[in-house]
Amino acid sequence: MAASVSNFIGCTIDSDFVNEVFGQRLLRDVSRLRAALVHHTTNVFFEPGIDERYEAPAYRTSRLTKLCRRCWALARERDAWFWADTIGMILTVANAGFIAVSTMHNEDWSGWAYISMSFAAALFVEVAIKTCVGGGVFHLYLRHPYRYWNWFDLFILAACSFDIATLQGGHARMTNGFRLVRLVRLVRLGRYVTATMFRELSSMLRGIEAGIKTLIWGSFLLFLICAIQSTCIVVLMRDYESQGPFSQYAQIHFGSVSASMLTLLRCHTLDCTTWDGKSLPDMARLEFPWSAVPIFWANTMLVAFGFFQIMNATYVEDARQARLHHPLEIRARFYRERQLATQRTRDIMSRIMEIIPTPTKSVVELRLTRRTWRLVMKDELLVSWFEDMGYDAIDRRNLFDKLDITGDGIVQMSELVSGVMSACRGKLQGD
């Protein structure tokens, strides 16, 4: 810094002497003045760090301004329909929370009526905005893809309006049903499940939907198993007479087909106890020492560990297939794979242009011979990238023949780009 001051003054002065005479702060100002005169700019006077007491707040303000501008730019990229849906989702969850709190704490408080009015007004504004943005009433409620949800919003709005009207009239008992109707508004959250941020939740719901058939058929088979077993047990228990401990519970748990089916269902789920907590298999073993244990063991292995596990495996497989083969998931996976292939192609092409020994005048004039390709394939970074994509040494050496479409021994730029893109997508592997 002292040398810059000496050059600015025009003579050679000892640096220690300059520091003692001018001081550090004055030296900083002089150096910035020299930079301003040399570079014809005054931005150096406003750089952060000249004086932290004065410049740091302005620097923080500029960073906050940039952040606000960035957020505003992101907000402008979204349309009004997106923000109406987002705010509507937040208000839906908040409305359900207020309804739950109002039913538990001081239900007669007059403030709940005003809160309900505010949520109803917000819903009215949301419906009005969607009507204006969605192209009018005719298009929004008859031709729009979400027209059924829009009709549902009108139903909720009418229920909330009637609830507020009856609440103002003093008929609090009449509004209990309409408060439950307002809770039904949570069904609107299903409309937002298709958003990108709820992709995992959407996959779970699609899995549940795909496994409903498995659950229905599994329940039907379990009902048949329990019905057949219950009928046999009830027939046997009618002629059973004993004074043992098992006989006290036999008529309660196996006296009818319905009671026997309920008991067997609990036994299939490994909860085979009486109404007072005693073990049914232990008491049955005392009465039937030779038949109770084999029957209970076979029933547990076949139903609890056999049928239930098969049903669970089928349900999981249906859910997985629904998640993998759903059109939204296929489109999202294809988009991610295309982005990854594009990024890999860009990195590989940039690396090839860096290590070519004789650069051409332009990228279009790039030509690769077999010798140049072997030289390029010796780069450690390129080797690691191709190994990550599944190309071993033999595949990398034979890749030149696959890139050379014309067969003249020279790979043109267009052939190189298309070939590298195909290699990143895995289309050239194993050919």
C-alpha positions in Angstrom: 0.0 0.0 0.0 2.9 2.3 0.8 4.4 1.6 -2.6 1.2 2.6 -4.3 1.2 5.9 -2.5 4.8 6.5 -3.5 3.9 5.8 -7.1 0.9 8.1 -6.8 3.0 10.9 -5.5 5.7 10.3 -8.1 8.7 9.6 -6.1 10.3 6.8 -4.2 9.8 7.0 -0.4 10.5 4.5 2.3 7.4 2.4 3.2 7.9 2.8 7.0 8.2 6.6 6.6 4.9 6.6 4.6 3.1 4.5 7.2 4.2 6.8 10.0 3.3 10.0 8.2 0.0 9.2 6.6 -1.5 6.3 8.7 -3.4 3.2 7.6 -6.7 4.8 7.1 -5.4 7.6 4.9 -3.3 5.1 2.9 -6.5 3.1 2.1 -8.2 6.3 0.9 -5.2 7.3 -1.2 -5.0 3.8 -2.8 -8.7 3.9 -3.7 -8.3 7.3 -5.1 -5.5 6.1 -7.3 -7.6 3.1 -8.4 -10.5 5.4 -9.3 -8.2 7.6 -11.5 -6.6 4.6 -13.2 -9.8 2.6 -13.9 -12.1 5.6 -14.4 -14.7 4.4 -11.9 -15.8 5.4 -8.5 -17.2 2.0 -7.4 -14.1 1.4 -5.3 -15.4 4.1 -2.8 -18.5 2.1 -2.1 -16.9 -1.3 -1.6 -17.6 -3.0 1.7 -14.9 -2.9 4.3 -13.7 0.8 4.0 -15.3 1.6 7.3 -17.4 -1.1 8.9 -19.3 1.4 10.9 -20.7 3.2 7.9 -20.5 0.7 5.0 -21.6 -2.6 6.6 -25.3 -1.4 7.1 -25.5 -0.3 3.5 -23.9 -3.6 2.3 -26.5 -5.6 4.3 -29.3 -3.4 2.9 -28.0 -4.1 -0.6 -28.0 -7.9 0.1 -31.5 -7.7 1.5 -32.6 -5.8 -1.6 -31.2 -8.4 -3.9 -32.9 -11.1 -1.9 -36.2 -9.3 -2.1 -35.8 -8.8 -5.9 -35.0 -12.5 -6.3 -38.0 -13.6 -4.4 -40.2 -11.1 -6.3 -38.8 -12.5 -9.6 -39.7 -16.1 -8.5 -43.1 -15.0 -7.4 -43.8 -13.3 -10.8 -43.0 -16.6 -12.6 -46.1 -18.2 -11.0 -49.5 -17.3 -12.1 -52.4 -16.1 -10.0 -54.1 -19.6 -10.0 -51.0 -21.1 -8.3 -51.0 -18.5 -5.5 -54.8 -18.8 -5.1 -54.3 -22.6 -4.6 -51.4 -22.2 -2.3 -53.1 -19.7 0.0 -56.3 -21.8 -0.2 -54.4 -24.8 1.0 -52.9 -22.9 4.0 -56.3 -21.5 4.9 -57.9 -24.9 4.7 -55.5 -26.4 7.2 -55.8 -23.4 9.5 -59.6 -23.5 9.4 -59.5 -27.2 10.4 -57.2 -26.4 13.3 -59.4 -23.5 14.5 -62.5 -25.8 14.4 -60.7 -28.4 16.4 -59.6 -25.8 19.0 -63.1 -24.3 19.2 -64.7 -27.7 20.0 -62.2 -28.3 22.9 -61.8 -24.9 24.5 -64.6 -22.4 25.4 -67.0 -23.2 22.5 -69.4 -20.4 23.6 -66.7 -17.7 23.0 -68.1 -15.0 20.6 -64.7 -14.7 18.8 -65.1 -18.0 17.0 -68.0 -16.5 15.0 -65.7 -13.7 13.7 -63.0 -16.2 12.9 -65.5 -18.3 10.9 -66.6 -15.1 9.1 -63.0 -14.3 8.2 -62.4 -17.8 6.8 -65.6 -17.7 4.8 -64.6 -14.3 3.5 -61.2 -15.7 2.4 -62.9 -18.6 0.7 -65.2 -16.1 -1.1 -62.3 -14.1 -2.3 -60.5 -17.2 -3.5 -63.6 -18.3 -5.5 -63.9 -14.8 -6.9 -60.2 -14.7 -8.0 -60.5 -18.1 -9.6 -63.6 -17.1 -11.4 -61.9 -14.0 -12.9 -58.6 -15.8 -13.7 -60.2 -19.0 -14.9 -62.1 -17.5 -17.8 -65.5 -16.8 -16.3 -68.3 -18.8 -14.7 -69.1 -20.9 -17.7 -65.5 -22.1 -18.3 -64.6 -22.5 -14.7 -67.6 -24.6 -13.7 -68.3 -26.5 -16.9 -65.1 -26.9 -18.9 -62.3 -26.5 -16.5 -60.2 -29.6 -15.6 -60.9 -28.9 -11.9 -64.6 -28.1 -12.4 -65.7 -30.7 -9.8 -63.4 -29.2 -7.2 -64.8 -25.8 -8.1 -68.3 -27.1 -7.5 -67.1 -28.5 -4.2 -65.7 -25.1 -3.2 -69.2 -23.6 -3.9 -70.8 -26.2 -1.6 -68.3 -25.5 1.2 -68.9 -21.7 0.8 -72.7 -22.2 1.0 -72.3 -24.4 4.1 -70.1 -21.8 5.8 -72.5 -19.0 5.0 -75.4 -20.9 6.4 -73.4 -21.8 9.4 -72.6 -18.1 10.1 -76.2 -17.1 9.5 -77.5 -19.6 12.0 -74.8 -18.8 14.5 -75.7 -15.1 14.4 -79.4 -16.1 14.9 -78.6 -17.9 18.1 -79.2 -21.5 16.8 -75.9 -23.0 18.0 -77.2 -26.6 18.0 -78.2 -26.3 14.3 -74.6 -25.5 13.3 -72.9 -28.7 14.6 -73.6 -30.5 11.4 -72.3 -27.6 9.3 -69.1 -27.5 11.4 -68.5 -31.1 10.4 -69.2 -30.0 6.8 -66.4 -27.4 7.2 -64.1 -30.2 8.2 -65.0 -32.0 5.0 -63.2 -29.1 3.4 -60.0 -30.9 4.2 -60.9 -33.1 1.2 -59.7 -30.2 -0.9 -56.2 -31.1 0.0 -56.4 -34.0 -2.4 -56.4 -31.4 -5.2 -52.9 -30.3 -4.2 -51.4 -33.7 -4.0 -50.5 -33.6 -7.7 -48.0 -30.8 -7.0 -44.3 -31.5 -7.3 -43.6 -30.9 -3.6 -46.1 -33.6 -2.7 -44.7 -36.2 -5.0 -44.0 -38.8 -2.3 -47.4 -38.3 -0.7 -49.0 -38.7 -4.2 -47.0 -41.9 -4.7 -48.3 -43.3 -1.4 -51.9 -42.5 -2.3 -51.5 -44.1 -5.7 -50.1 -47.2 -3.9 -53.1 -47.3 -1.6 -55.4 -47.0 -4.5 -53.7 -49.7 -6.4 -53.8 -52.1 -3.4 -57.5 -51.7 -2.7 -58.3 -54.7 -4.9 -55.8 -56.8 -3.0 -57.3 -55.8 0.3 -60.8 -56.5 -0.9 -60.0 -60.0 -2.2 -57.8 -60.7 0.9 -60.7 -59.7 3.2 -63.0 -62.0 1.2 -60.7 -65.0 1.5 -60.1 -64.3 5.2 -63.9 -64.1 5.7 -64.3 -67.5 4.0 -61.6 -69.1 6.2 -63.0 -67.7 9.4 -66.6 -68.7 8.4 -65.7 -72.3 7.7 -63.6 -72.6 10.9 -66.3 -70.9 13.0 -69.1 -73.2 11.7 -67.0 -76.3 12.5 -66.2 -75.0 16.0 -69.8 -74.0 16.8 -71.0 -77.5 15.8 -68.4 -79.2 18.0 -69.1 -76.8 21.0 -72.8 -77.6 21.0 -72.1 -81.2 22.1 -69.3 -80.3 24.4 -69.9 -80.7 28.1 -67.2 -80.3 30.7 -66.6 -78.7 34.0 -63.1 -77.5 33.3 -61.9 -73.9 32.9 -62.2 -74.0 29.2 -65.9 -74.7 29.3 -66.6 -71.4 31.1 -65.3 -69.4 28.1 -66.4 -71.9 25.3 -70.0 -70.7 25.3 -69.0 -67.0 25.4 -66.3 -67.1 22.6 -67.6 -70.0 20.5 -71.3 -70.1 21.3 -72.3 -68.5 17.9 -70.9 -68.1 14.5 -70.3 -64.4 14.8 -68.6 -64.7 18.2 -66.5 -67.5 17.0 -65.4 -65.5 13.9 -64.4 -62.6 16.0 -62.4 -64.9 18.3 -60.7 -66.6 15.4 -59.8 -63.3 13.8 -58.1 -62.2 17.0 -56.3 -65.6 17.1 -55.1 -65.1 13.5 -53.6 -61.7 14.5 -51.8 -63.4 17.5 -54.2 -62.0 20.2 -55.9 -65.3 21.2 -57.0 -64.4 24.7 -60.3 -64.4 26.6 -62.3 -61.3 27.6 -60.4 -61.2 30.9 -57.0 -61.7 29.4 -56.4 -65.4 29.8 -54.8 -67.5 27.1 -57.3 -69.6 25.1 -54.7 -72.0 23.7 -53.4 -72.9 27.2 -56.9 -73.7 28.5 -57.7 -75.6 25.3 -54.5 -77.6 25.7 -55.7 -78.8 29.2 -59.0 -80.0 27.8 -57.7 -81.4 24.4 -54.1 -82.3 25.0 -53.6 -84.2 21.7 -55.5 -82.0 19.2 -55.3 -78.4 20.5 -51.6 -77.9 19.9 -51.4 -79.3 16.3 -54.5 -77.4 15.3 -53.4 -74.1 16.8 -49.9 -74.5 15.2 -51.2 -75.4 11.8 -53.8 -72.5 11.9 -51.1 -70.0 12.9 -48.6 -71.1 10.3 -51.1 -71.3 7.4 -53.1 -68.1 8.1 -51.0 -65.7 10.2 -47.6 -66.5 8.6 -48.8 -67.8 5.2 -51.9 -66.0 4.0 -51.2 -62.7 5.6 -47.6 -62.5 4.3 -48.7 -63.3 0.8 -51.4 -60.7 1.0 -48.9 -58.1 2.3 -46.4 -59.0 -0.5 -49.1 -58.7 -3.2 -50.1 -55.3 -1.8 -46.6 -54.0 -1.7 -46.0 -55.2 -5.3 -49.1 -53.5 -6.5 -48.1 -50.3 -4.8 -44.6 -50.4 -6.3 -46.0 -51.1 -9.8 -48.5 -48.3 -9.5 -45.7 -45.9 -8.5 -43.3 -47.0 -11.2 -45.7 -47.1 -14.1 -47.9 -44.1 -13.3 -47.8 -41.5 -16.2 -46.7 -38.7 -13.8 -43.8 -40.8 -12.4 -42.7 -41.9 -15.9 -42.7 -38.3 -17.1 -40.8 -37.1 -14.1 -38.3 -39.9 -14.3 -37.8 -39.3 -18.0 -37.2 -35.6 -17.3 -34.6 -36.3 -14.6 -32.8 -38.8 -16.8 -32.7 -36.3 -19.7 -31.3 -33.6 -17.5 -28.7 -36.0 -16.1 -27.7 -37.1 -19.7 -27.5 -33.5 -20.9 -25.3 -32.5 -17.9 -23.0 -35.5 -18.5 -22.7 -34.7 -22.2 -21.8 -31.1 -21.5 -19.2 -32.1 -19.0 -17.6 -34.7 -21.3 -17.6 -32.4 -24.3 -16.0 -29.6 -22.2 -13.3 -32.0 -20.9 -12.6 -33.3 -24.5 -12.1 -29.7 -25.7 -9.7 -29.0 -22.9 -7.4 -32.0 -23.5 -7.2 -31.9 -27.3 -3.6 -31.2 -28.2 -4.2 -29.1 -31.3 -7.2 -26.8 -30.9 -9.1 -25.9 -34.1 -10.3 -22.5 -35.1 -13.9 -23.3 -34.1 -15.8 -26.0 -32.3 -17.6 -27.0 -35.5 -14.3 -27.8 -37.2 -13.3 -30.4 -34.5 -12.2 -33.7 -35.9 -11.2 -36.8 -33.9 -9.1 -39.6 -35.2 -8.6 -43.0 -33.6 -5.3 -41.9 -32.2 -6.7 -38.7 -30.7 -9.6 -40.7 -29.2 -7.1 -43.1 -27.5 -5.3 -40.1 -26.2 -8.5 -38.6 -24.9 -9.5 -41.8 -23.2 -6.4 -41.8 -21.1 -7.7 -38.9 -19.0 -8.5 -40.0 -15.5 -11.6 -37.8 -15.2 -13.2 -39.1 -18.4 -12.3 -42.7 -17.4 -14.1 -42.2 -14.1 -17.2 -40.7 -15.8 -17.4 -43.6 -18.3 -16.9 -46.2 -15.6 -19.7 -44.7 -13.6 -21.9 -45.1 -16.7 -20.9 -48.8 -16.9 -18.3 -48.6 -19.7 -15.2 -50.7 -19.0 -11.8 -50.5 -20.9 -13.0 -52.6 -23.8 -16.2 -50.6 -24.2 -14.3 -47.3 -24.1 -11.9 -48.5 -26.8 -14.7 -49.8 -29.0 -16.7 -46.7 -28.5 -14.9 -44.9 -31.3 -16.2 -47.3 -33.9 -19.8 -46.7 -32.7 -19.2 -42.9 -32.8 -17.8 -43.1 -36.4 -21.1 -43.4 -38.2 -19.7 -42.8 -41.7 -16.9 -45.3 -41.2 -14.1 -43.1 -42.6 -12.0 -43.2 -39.4 -12.7 -39.6 -38.5 -15.4 -38.5 -36.0 -17.1 -35.2 -36.9 -18.4 -32.8 -34.3 -22.1 -33.7 -34.9 -21.2 -37.4 -34.7 -19.3 -36.8 -31.4 -22.1 -34.9 -29.8 -24.9 -37.3 -30.8 -22.7 -40.3 -29.9 -21.8 -39.0 -26.4 -25.4 -38.2 -25.8 -26.4 -41.7 -26.7 -23.6 -43.1 -24.5 -24.8 -41.0 -21.6 -28.3 -42.4 -22.0 -26.9 -46.0 -22.2 -28.0 -46.7 -25.7 -24.5 -47.6 -26.9 -23.7 -49.9 -24.1 -23.6 -53.6 -25.0 -24.2 -53.0 -28.8 
